[in-house]
Amino acid sequence: MPLRQILILNNKEITSGYFLMKLSSPRIAQNTLPGQFLHIKCSTNNNLLLRRPLSIHRVINKDTIEILYKVVGKGTLCLSKKKKGEKIDCIGPLGNGFQLPKTDNQKHKTEIILVAGGIGIAPLIFLSQELAKSRIVAFLGAKTKDEILCAKELKNMNAEIHVSTEDGSLGYKGLVSNLLKNKLLTLNSKLSIIYACGPKGMLKEIALLSKEHQIPCQVSFEQFMGCGIGICNACVIRTKQGYKRVCKDGPVFDAEEIDWEKI
Ligand SMILES: Cc1cc2nc3c(=O)[nH]c(=O)nc-3n(C[C@H](O)[C@H](O)[C@H](O)COP(=O)(O)OP(=O)(O)OC[C@H]3O[C@@H](n4cnc5c(N)ncnc54)[C@H](O)[C@@H]3O)c2cc1C
């Protein structure tokens, strides 16, 4: 299991409660797939034994990666206090990652539909980097406008961006799944593939829409996790083939595979 002390190059708050951490790791930068994650020991304190899973947000160059995280509890709070020059203990990259569309012999460009619920945007930027030659249509949803992240990065990749906020402070007022529902009518679904990351309820709605419109869809779960390497089974979810481990069999699953009734 690859386990390393990784040097922090930067750790800055980009908007209230959200941090971008730059890490120096040629090994991870050169051996990771979009959708994979790091299992991070956020503190050496004994009452914080469990690692916390965070997605690889961006590969900046062959030596450097970034993670983007929201402070929600003890672990992420400890992480937010880390300073440039300190090291953190990471296992990874872990998990399966997104499957990229096959581009060989394709006459028409695949239309990539990204759907991010809040911090679910984190792994989708690395994915967009890898799919930069495709047409990207991104749906970004959050509670309020300050939590709409990475719109600038997506714009720089020429993505078409649609925004929803639950309080109506930016873009469509309501859930991102409803926004997608409205827009799907105008997209060329035959050439589309959906990649979604966010809370389970959102993923379920997106999966239903993808089925209705017959669009292939991959979903990435932000599940509670224990070991991160497939041993403890703390992160299992119900699939049509029985329980699967989000850390080892996922975090990315084909939406068709999930037993959404029991999620
Ligand atoms: C594969 C994977 C990739 C992830 N990538 C990212 C990422 O890139 N950026 C990011 O900010 N977060 C990501 N997460 C979620 C992140 O792991 C949790 O937010 C983090 O573990 C919380 O740790 P904590 O100690 O700060 O909070 P805790 O003290 O453990 O929990 C604080 C509060 O947050 C809730 N919470 C904690 N973990 C989760 C969770 N996984 N889902 C829903 N609610 C939760 C708890 O119910 C509690 O209310 C990812 C999760 C997975 C499984």
PDBQT file of the ligand as one rigid body, heavy atoms in Angstrom, charges set to zero:
ROOT
HETATM    1  C1  LIG A 301     -14.063   9.029  -2.176  1.00  0.00    +0.000 C 
HETATM    2  C2  LIG A 301     -14.373  10.291  -1.425  1.00  0.00    +0.000 A 
HETATM    3  C3  LIG A 301     -13.862  11.492  -1.869  1.00  0.00    +0.000 A 
HETATM    4  C4  LIG A 301     -14.128  12.671  -1.171  1.00  0.00    +0.000 A 
HETATM    5  N1  LIG A 301     -13.602  13.819  -1.656  1.00  0.00    +0.000 NA
HETATM    6  C5  LIG A 301     -13.804  14.964  -0.984  1.00  0.00    +0.000 A 
HETATM    7  C6  LIG A 301     -13.199  16.168  -1.444  1.00  0.00    +0.000 A 
HETATM    8  O1  LIG A 301     -12.469  16.179  -2.429  1.00  0.00    +0.000 OA
HETATM    9  N2  LIG A 301     -13.411  17.287  -0.717  1.00  0.00    +0.000 N 
HETATM   10  C7  LIG A 301     -14.220  17.284   0.424  1.00  0.00    +0.000 A 
HETATM   11  O2  LIG A 301     -14.371  18.331   1.030  1.00  0.00    +0.000 OA
HETATM   12  N3  LIG A 301     -14.795  16.163   0.848  1.00  0.00    +0.000 NA
HETATM   13  C8  LIG A 301     -14.611  15.006   0.198  1.00  0.00    +0.000 A 
HETATM   14  N4  LIG A 301     -15.178  13.855   0.680  1.00  0.00    +0.000 N 
HETATM   15  C9  LIG A 301     -15.946  13.904   1.937  1.00  0.00    +0.000 C 
HETATM   16  C10 LIG A 301     -14.945  13.959   3.096  1.00  0.00    +0.000 C 
HETATM   17  O3  LIG A 301     -14.262  12.727   3.167  1.00  0.00    +0.000 OA
HETATM   18  C11 LIG A 301     -15.645  14.242   4.432  1.00  0.00    +0.000 C 
HETATM   19  O4  LIG A 301     -16.204  15.519   4.395  1.00  0.00    +0.000 OA
HETATM   20  C12 LIG A 301     -14.633  14.180   5.570  1.00  0.00    +0.000 C 
HETATM   21  O5  LIG A 301     -14.247  12.845   5.769  1.00  0.00    +0.000 OA
HETATM   22  C13 LIG A 301     -15.231  14.745   6.840  1.00  0.00    +0.000 C 
HETATM   23  O6  LIG A 301     -14.287  14.565   7.867  1.00  0.00    +0.000 OA
HETATM   24  P1  LIG A 301     -14.346  15.472   9.183  1.00  0.00    +0.000 P 
HETATM   25  O7  LIG A 301     -13.521  14.805  10.219  1.00  0.00    +0.000 OA
HETATM   26  O8  LIG A 301     -14.010  16.882   8.861  1.00  0.00    +0.000 OA
HETATM   27  O9  LIG A 301     -15.865  15.449   9.586  1.00  0.00    +0.000 OA
HETATM   28  P2  LIG A 301     -16.553  14.475  10.641  1.00  0.00    +0.000 P 
HETATM   29  O10 LIG A 301     -16.252  14.975  12.012  1.00  0.00    +0.000 OA
HETATM   30  O11 LIG A 301     -16.252  13.064  10.294  1.00  0.00    +0.000 OA
HETATM   31  O12 LIG A 301     -18.042  14.809  10.284  1.00  0.00    +0.000 OA
HETATM   32  C14 LIG A 301     -18.565  16.142  10.423  1.00  0.00    +0.000 C 
HETATM   33  C15 LIG A 301     -19.932  16.241   9.805  1.00  0.00    +0.000 C 
HETATM   34  O13 LIG A 301     -19.894  15.956   8.410  1.00  0.00    +0.000 OA
HETATM   35  C16 LIG A 301     -20.691  14.825   8.110  1.00  0.00    +0.000 C 
HETATM   36  N5  LIG A 301     -19.880  13.987   7.193  1.00  0.00    +0.000 N 
HETATM   37  C17 LIG A 301     -18.647  13.513   7.409  1.00  0.00    +0.000 A 
HETATM   38  N6  LIG A 301     -18.226  12.769   6.377  1.00  0.00    +0.000 NA
HETATM   39  C18 LIG A 301     -19.222  12.781   5.485  1.00  0.00    +0.000 A 
HETATM   40  C19 LIG A 301     -19.423  12.189   4.234  1.00  0.00    +0.000 A 
HETATM   41  N7  LIG A 301     -18.482  11.438   3.656  1.00  0.00    +0.000 N 
HETATM   42  N8  LIG A 301     -20.596  12.397   3.619  1.00  0.00    +0.000 NA
HETATM   43  C20 LIG A 301     -21.555  13.131   4.177  1.00  0.00    +0.000 A 
HETATM   44  N9  LIG A 301     -21.429  13.736   5.370  1.00  0.00    +0.000 NA
HETATM   45  C21 LIG A 301     -20.300  13.553   6.015  1.00  0.00    +0.000 A 
HETATM   46  C22 LIG A 301     -20.934  14.125   9.432  1.00  0.00    +0.000 C 
HETATM   47  O14 LIG A 301     -22.227  13.517   9.466  1.00  0.00    +0.000 OA
HETATM   48  C23 LIG A 301     -20.899  15.257  10.413  1.00  0.00    +0.000 C 
HETATM   49  O15 LIG A 301     -22.137  15.899  10.478  1.00  0.00    +0.000 OA
HETATM   50  C24 LIG A 301     -14.946  12.659  -0.004  1.00  0.00    +0.000 A 
HETATM   51  C25 LIG A 301     -15.478  11.448   0.433  1.00  0.00    +0.000 A 
HETATM   52  C26 LIG A 301     -15.196  10.280  -0.271  1.00  0.00    +0.000 A 
HETATM   53  C27 LIG A 301     -15.745   8.989   0.186  1.00  0.00    +0.000 C 
ENDROOT
TORSDOF 0
